[in-house]
Amino acid sequence: MGGCCSHELGIREKVESDLGDEHELDYEGNDIEYGYGGEIIRLKGCSRFVSMYCQQGKKGVNQDSMTVWEDYTGEKDMMFCGVFDGHGPLGHKVSQYIRDNLPSKLSAAIKLAQQKANNYYDDSDADTSTFDDSNQNMSLASWEGCFIKTFKEMDDYLAKDINTDSYCSGCTAVTVIRQGDQLIIGNLGDSRAILCTRERDQRVPIQLTVDLKPDLPSEATRIMSCEGRVFAAEEEPDVCRIWMPDDDCPGLAMSRSFGDFCLKDYGLISIPDVFYRKLSKQDEFVVLASDGVWDVLSNNEVINIVASAPSRSVAAKLLVKRAVRAWRYRYPGSKVDDCAVICLFLDGEQPVLSHSQSKRVGKHLSKHPHRNRTMSNEDNETVAGKVGVELNVNEEWKALGGLARANSLSKLPRLTRDLSRRQVSTRFIQGS
């Protein structure tokens, strides 16, 4: 018995040492803004349902950013979460630009689709009494269309923004909308979202997104069909990158992103993978994080760390601190990457610290295949089922595999004055 107590005490002391003296976070000290529709907007901190934390790495300016919108689109039970990982000389600017503009533009697209859905039901004999609120009227195809349209428009806006040079800089995005028992996931790049659920009284991770890297067969096929090149450099044999047709640059370690317009004619796209899941009572929380976390921690390790946090308010911080420690242990000669984490808790339990502004977000998220996502036989060996991205809990679908640390960009293209940094892709038409 005494041994058990000592073991628990040791775990608690280890957690507290990771969190430091500031682990008692103050809800009222969070930076909260309000949207035009009354949305509660957070860039850091925590609430009843979320824990957020971001830490700068050792590579320079922090290029990770994140945001959470409660009462999203003006609906009381709706929430938006997004993590954005920048890369390149001005990746932090691109990341912040997407963070500050994507949620509101996606909200506008959802409201328009919702209005069209309501008009359809008003003009038909369909019985809408079974829907809890109007957003439930939207079909899965409508949700997917909203994500694809908004992501493409954001990339177009970014290309035209004179204050943000995104020719050789860009960012990834992993986003989640939760409404009641629905979870809609939009993913662009190599950040990741996972779900912690219970099976036979044990916590198990379900990967909700695929790490979109150049060595995925379907991604490599698209890139090469647009004359882009995909290969790993000799100094990084485990990391495939995208290169220009006639120059060994820039060497981008992801196959989809916002910005990076030097590669948009050569197979890099801003079309997100979109997936849908219906929540069950066994589902506990969702973790969204940049690749600084996933490069050093497995899905199992992540859910166990979050579940071990002394309170929900510090779950994200604990995860980041553990990731930083893993970086120093696994890659002692490498610079620690930026890390950004959002933990979205799915039940209505009250955390240790209360929050007067907390909102009830509904409880319970089935997979919906993205029409632009084609899976090879190799994909299906890893992915559970023929559609969607619910992975085998014993495997993780990522190109890097944790074997070597990859910078997002290998080197920048040698530009001339005649090469516009605002080049817009015409070879690959993105979405509709």
Secondary structure, 3 states (H helix, E strand, C coil): CHHHHHHHHHHHHHHHHHHHHHCCCCHHHCCEEECCCCCEEECCEECCCEEEEEECCCCCCCCEEEEEEECHHHCCCEEEEEEEEEECCCHHHHHHHHHHHHHHHHHHHHHHHHHHHHHHHHHCCCCCCCCCCHHHHCCHHHHHHHHHHHHHHHHHHHHHCCCCCCCCCEEEEEEEEEECCEEEEEEECCCEEEEEEEECCEEEEEECCCCCCCCCHHHHHHHHHCCCEEEECCCCCCCEEEECCCCCCEEECCCECEECHHHCCCCCECCCEEEEEECCCCEEEEEEECHHHHCCCCHHHHHHHHHHCCCHHHHHHHHHHHHHHHHHHHCCCCCCCCEEEEEEECCCCCCCCCCCCCCCCCCCCCCCCCCCCCCCHHHHHHECCCCCCCECCCCCCCCCCCCCCCCCECCCCCCCCCCCCCCCCCCCCCCC
